[in-house]
Structures are given as C-alpha cells and as structure tokens.
Amino acid sequence: MRVVAGLAGSVPLVAPPFPARPTMDRVREAIFSSLGDFVLGARVLDLFSGSGSFGLEALSRGAASAVLVESCKPCLEAMQKNIEKTKLVPRVEGVDVFSYLGRPVGAGAFDLVFADPPYKKRKEDPDYAGRLLGVEALVAALAEGGVFILETHVSWRLPEAGFWESIRQKRYGETSVWTLVKNG
C-alpha cells in the first residue's frame, strides 16, 4: 500500500491490522483518476478513514485540507505513522463517525467526502453504509456540486429513495465504489 501520486507519490503506507480492510492501490488510483482536477483545492472529509489513505492521497494530489475520522485505536496508530511518513498535514478526529457527524460540522464544509465503512456482507452485519446515507448532517456538510465516494461490498444496494443519487458505480472484485451527489 502506498500513496499513488502527487507530492507524496510512492511513499509506502502502513496498513492497520486485521480486521481493517485497506482499499487497494489500484482502486484508489481509479477513483482519483475519475475525479481528475476536482481534487485540486478541495476540502476533503475521509470517514472510516482507517490508515488515512484516501485523505492523504487527496492532500498529496493538491486538496486544500482533509479531515480524517476514525475511532479504531490501531488504525489511528497506523494513520499517525502514515502522516509522519508522507509529511502531509490532515486534521485527525479520533471519534466514531456518527458522533463526529452529530456535532456541528458546518453547511457546505466539504467538497469531497470519502467513506469506506465496514462492509455488510451478511444479513446480521450492521449496515454502516445505509446508516451513513441517512445522516442529514452529512448531506448538509457536502457543498453544492460536491461529490461523495462510498465504498461497499458488491452485494450492497443503494436505497431507492433518499438524500443521494448515484452518478457512477464501478466494481473492483468484491468492492463497489459509488459516486454520489445530493438528490434533487
């Protein structure tokens, strides 16, 4: 695992321990290629950030700022090592994603949101992606014209009605990457 491109391109990243599931470099590279210059100057929010790879990649590619939200202590330790290795400066919030979104985040505070919640693979698994899509504070935090990138297991389906509209979905093995915008 590494930063793919930009100022910190090719810097190897520390992966958090199992059960964390870091996004593969090729998937991150494809996501950022699809975003193109949209990342330049963007204010980024990285939810369920794990190693911090999405937020750090965005900063490396010219994002103005990044907030990384993660509550897992071993993930935070790996993230801190990655911040030191890349010499990039995100803001780290060591709290639960839903607690973070329960605070005043600010209307239109972010141009680009990444979320890679634990996958719902079985019926009994919590649906963090579905729960996240119902958080009105997240909708409000995304600026007009902003983009929300959501990573899920391929078996997960976007609810028909809601705050979000899918403008793109790509499959990479067992991973689906959804590009979402505000509905309406």
C-alpha positions, 0 to 999 in steps of 0.5 A, a space after each residue: 500500500 502506498 500513496 499513488 501520486 502527487 507530492 507524496 507519490 510512492 511513499 509506502 503506507 502502513 496498513 492497520 491490522 486485521 480486521 481493517 480492510 485497506 482499499 487497494 492501490 489500484 482502486 484508489 488510483 481509479 477513483 482519483 483518476 475519475 475525479 481528475 482536477 476536482 481534487 485540486 483545492 478541495 476540502 476533503 472529509 475521509 470517514 472510516 478513514 482507517 490508515 488515512 489513505 484516501 485523505 492523504 492521497 487527496 492532500 498529496 494530489 493538491 486538496 486544500 485540507 482533509 479531515 480524517 475520522 476514525 475511532 479504531 485505536 490501531 488504525 489511528 496508530 497506523 494513520 499517525 505513522 502514515 502522516 509522519 511518513 508522507 509529511 502531509 498535514 490532515 486534521 485527525 478526529 479520533 471519534 466514531 463517525 456518527 458522533 463526529 457527524 452529530 456535532 456541528 460540522 458546518 453547511 457546505 464544509 466539504 467538497 469531497 467526502 470519502 467513506 469506506 465503512 465496514 462492509 455488510 456482507 451478511 444479513 446480521 452485519 450492521 449496515 454502516 453504509 445505509 446508516 451513513 446515507 441517512 445522516 442529514 448532517 452529512 448531506 448538509 456538510 457536502 457543498 453544492 456540486 460536491 461529490 461523495 465516494 462510498 465504498 461497499 461490498 458488491 452485494 450492497 444496494 443503494 436505497 431507492 429513495 433518499 438524500 443521494 443519487 448515484 452518478 457512477 458505480 464501478 466494481 473492483 472484485 468484491 468492492 463497489 465504489 459509488 459516486 454520489 451527489 445530493 438528490 434533487 
